[in-house]
Amino acid sequence: MGAMKTKKKQKKDNTEELQAVQANEDSIKEQVFARLGRPKNLARTTVVFCKDGCHARINIWCDVPIEKTTGYFAVVQNTIFDSRRQLTDTFYLRLSPEAGIIEATPQIEKKY
């Protein structure tokens, strides 16, 4: 019986650690934008955490202009642009317990 109680307690402790890391989502976004730069046409940013709380994926979505087409012919002379939300950057992050970025794949370089 004692072993079952310890397992539940360990599981509860892991949940608290996970919640602590997820609470720092804004901090993670700011760290990424400090390295990458902030896109002018930023639409949204999503951060998804792994169960262990030490890894996350950040996706950066931007409004990107696209050329409209009419039937089979693209409007060339009077080009009409529309914006479409596209995934422009994505990074897999390894995090410290304090929600600092230890490593990013691919490496985050200044882009904007």
Secondary structure, 3 states (H helix, E strand, C coil): CHHHHHHHHHHHHHHHHHHHHHCCHHHHHHHHHHHHCCCCCEEEEEEEECCCCCEEEEEEEEEEEEECEECCEECCCCCCEEEEEEEEEEEEEEECCCCCEEEEECCCCCCC
